[in-house]
Amino acid sequence: MAMSPLVACLFLPILSGADPSAYEILAAVARNSAMRHQAVYSGVRQYSIHNFRFDKSASVEVRITAQPAKGKQFTIVSRSGCGKLIDVVETLISTEADAGRPNETRGHEICPSNYHASLTGSETVSGRACWVLALKPKVRNKYLIDGTAWVDQSSYALVRLDGTTASRVSMWVGTPHIIEEFAPVGGIWLPRHTVSESRSALLGVSQLDIRYTDYDVEPIKNSSVQRHIGTTAGEGR
């Protein structure tokens, strides 16, 4: 069976034996993300936040569902701890829900239109050979990250992201430093752990830890290309 033009474009650097350029890696990551946005999935998130200035903590458990036509929808299952910190978490959840609406994701994807990038080398992360990209947002945007991305060399999926937001998120969290890790689930790559440390004049230093569990991913049926890429991302190693 002949390889489709999209698949050929995606894996051309691998087939040719040459290292891809930073632009090619960003474009491949964007195609991988586009596939994820077409998936239907659900899961559970556990948000745990601790403020060091006041020695206060809070925890919020959330169920998330994602559908192409609706974006991400969040349902709070439980909340406990400091009320002000619960408000901070719920504001972040609301912000992500707004950003995840259909047609709203393009402005904060990791792709050539949003980032300048340079390929700085390769490293093994979570047992996967990765390209290492230095990312610089083209605009000041609280959804963009100024930092480093590790991209799986076999699937061109994002494995880890480490950096600070390009603009202040809110008066409560300032410009947090974020480390986010991803893993393949059901043929797509989804977040599995996020740690964020923020500093603000009002709250001082706070640390947010997010654990992602109980994912349920429906098979992607849009095209043979998506199935091919999804198989490579999830089961190819």
C-alpha positions in Angstrom: 0.0 0.0 0.0 1.4 3.4 -1.0 2.2 5.8 1.9 -0.1 8.9 1.9 1.5 12.3 1.3 0.8 13.4 4.9 2.4 10.3 6.4 5.3 10.6 4.0 5.8 14.3 5.0 5.6 13.4 8.7 8.3 10.7 8.6 10.5 12.1 5.8 13.3 13.1 8.1 13.4 9.5 9.5 13.2 7.8 6.2 16.0 10.0 4.7 18.3 9.4 7.6 18.8 13.2 8.2 18.1 15.0 11.4 14.9 17.1 11.0 15.0 20.9 11.3 13.4 22.6 14.2 10.7 23.8 11.9 10.0 20.3 10.7 9.8 19.0 14.3 7.3 21.8 15.2 5.2 21.1 12.2 5.1 17.4 13.1 4.2 18.2 16.7 1.3 20.4 15.5 0.0 17.5 13.3 0.2 15.2 16.3 -1.7 17.7 18.4 -4.4 18.1 15.7 -5.0 14.4 16.0 -5.4 14.6 19.7 -8.0 17.4 19.3 -10.1 15.0 17.1 -10.1 12.4 19.9 -12.9 11.7 22.4 -11.6 10.9 25.8 -12.3 11.3 29.5 -10.2 11.2 32.7 -9.7 12.3 36.2 -7.4 15.1 37.5 -6.3 15.6 41.0 -5.1 19.2 41.7 -3.1 19.6 44.9 -1.9 23.2 45.7 0.2 24.4 48.7 1.1 28.0 49.6 4.4 28.3 51.5 3.9 31.9 52.8 0.7 31.0 54.7 1.3 27.2 55.0 -2.1 26.5 53.5 -3.2 23.7 51.1 -6.1 22.7 49.0 -7.2 19.8 46.8 -9.7 19.6 44.0 -10.7 16.5 42.1 -12.1 17.0 38.6 -13.5 14.8 35.9 -12.7 16.0 32.3 -14.3 15.0 29.1 -13.0 16.1 25.7 -14.9 16.1 22.4 -14.0 17.8 19.1 -17.3 19.6 18.8 -17.4 20.8 22.4 -13.8 21.1 23.6 -12.9 20.3 27.2 -15.6 20.1 29.9 -14.7 19.9 33.6 -16.9 18.6 36.4 -15.7 19.2 40.0 -16.0 15.9 41.9 -14.7 17.1 45.3 -12.8 20.0 46.9 -11.1 20.5 50.3 -8.8 22.8 52.1 -8.2 26.5 51.9 -11.0 28.4 50.2 -8.8 31.0 48.5 -6.5 28.3 47.0 -9.6 26.4 45.8 -10.6 29.6 44.0 -7.2 29.8 42.4 -7.5 26.2 41.1 -11.0 26.7 39.8 -10.0 29.9 38.0 -7.2 27.9 36.3 -9.7 25.2 35.3 -12.1 27.8 33.9 -9.3 29.4 31.9 -8.3 26.0 30.4 -11.9 25.3 29.5 -12.1 28.6 27.6 -8.8 27.9 25.9 -9.9 24.4 24.9 -13.0 25.5 23.0 -13.2 24.5 19.3 -11.3 27.0 17.2 -9.6 28.5 20.2 -6.6 26.1 20.4 -4.7 27.4 17.4 -3.3 30.4 19.2 -1.5 28.4 21.8 -0.4 25.2 20.1 3.3 24.3 19.8 3.7 25.0 16.1 5.7 27.1 13.7 3.1 29.9 13.7 3.4 30.4 17.5 7.1 29.7 18.2 10.6 30.3 17.2 12.6 27.2 17.8 16.1 25.8 17.7 17.2 22.2 17.8 19.7 21.9 20.7 20.4 18.2 20.6 18.8 14.9 21.7 18.2 13.2 25.1 16.5 10.1 26.4 13.4 11.0 28.5 11.1 8.4 30.1 12.9 5.8 28.1 12.3 7.5 24.7 14.9 9.1 22.4 13.8 12.7 22.1 14.7 15.8 20.1 15.4 18.8 22.4 13.9 22.1 21.2 14.5 25.6 22.7 11.2 27.4 22.4 10.6 31.1 22.2 7.0 32.4 21.8 6.5 34.9 18.9 4.0 36.8 21.0 3.3 37.4 24.7 0.6 35.0 25.6 -0.2 33.3 28.9 -0.9 30.0 27.0 2.6 29.9 25.4 5.7 28.6 27.1 9.2 30.1 27.0 11.4 27.2 27.6 12.3 23.7 26.4 10.3 20.9 24.7 11.4 17.2 24.4 9.8 15.6 21.3 9.7 11.8 20.8 11.9 11.0 17.7 9.7 8.1 16.5 6.2 9.6 16.8 7.0 13.4 17.0 4.8 13.6 20.1 5.5 16.0 23.0 7.1 14.1 25.9 8.0 16.9 28.2 7.6 20.7 28.4 9.6 22.9 30.8 9.4 26.6 31.0 7.6 29.7 32.1 4.5 31.3 30.6 5.1 34.0 28.1 2.8 36.4 30.0 1.3 36.6 33.4 -1.5 34.1 34.0 -3.3 36.1 36.7 -2.7 38.3 39.7 -2.6 35.2 41.9 0.0 33.1 40.1 2.0 35.6 38.1 4.1 33.8 35.4 4.5 30.3 36.7 7.3 27.8 36.0 5.7 24.7 34.5 7.0 21.2 34.0 4.5 18.9 32.1 5.0 15.3 31.2 3.0 13.4 28.6 2.5 9.7 27.8 0.7 7.6 25.1 -2.8 6.5 26.0 -5.0 4.7 23.5 -3.1 5.9 20.5 -2.8 9.6 21.5 -0.5 11.5 23.8 -2.0 13.0 26.9 -0.7 14.8 30.0 0.2 12.5 32.9 1.8 14.9 35.4 2.2 18.6 35.8 4.1 20.6 38.4 3.8 24.4 38.5 5.5 26.8 40.8 4.3 30.4 41.0 5.3 33.6 42.8 3.1 36.6 43.4 3.1 39.6 45.7 -0.2 38.5 47.2 0.4 34.8 47.9 4.2 34.5 47.7 5.3 31.0 46.5 2.7 28.4 45.7 3.2 24.9 44.1 0.5 23.1 42.1 0.7 19.4 41.4 -1.7 17.8 38.9 -2.0 14.0 38.5 -3.9 12.7 35.5 -5.5 9.2 35.9 -8.3 6.9 34.6 -8.1 8.0 31.0 -10.7 6.4 28.7 -9.9 7.1 25.0 -12.3 6.2 22.1 -10.7 4.8 19.0 -9.9 7.5 16.4 -11.8 6.7 13.2 -11.3 9.7 11.1 -8.8 8.3 8.7 -6.2 5.6 8.1 -3.5 8.3 8.4 -4.6 9.1 12.0 -4.7 5.4 12.9 -1.2 5.0 11.4 0.2 7.9 13.4 -1.6 6.9 16.6 -0.2 3.4 16.4 3.3 4.7 16.0 2.8 7.1 19.0 1.2 4.6 21.3 2.6 1.1 20.5 5.5 1.6 18.2 8.3 1.4 20.8 
